[in-house]
Amino acid sequence: MMDLIKALLPSICVGLLFWYVMRNILRADRREREQIEKFYSEHEVNEITDNAESDVKLTQSNKSDYGKSDHGKGDATRPDG
């Protein structure tokens, strides 16, 4: 019986360690999501777009602009170098 315990003890310890690490990761993720939700509920997204001092400019893109572009079509030429 003692040999069986000695054989299973490393596996049990690794399993407990894995359970403990995963539990802490999931709890940290849950707390982070709660904090993000709290932040966004307190600060509306419209405050960012109305800020005139912001360096970020939000613009809308037209779907027709994508069709006019050569990006991603594979027919653009590369300069020889």
Order of alpha helices (4+ residues) and beta strands (2+ residues): alpha-alpha-alpha
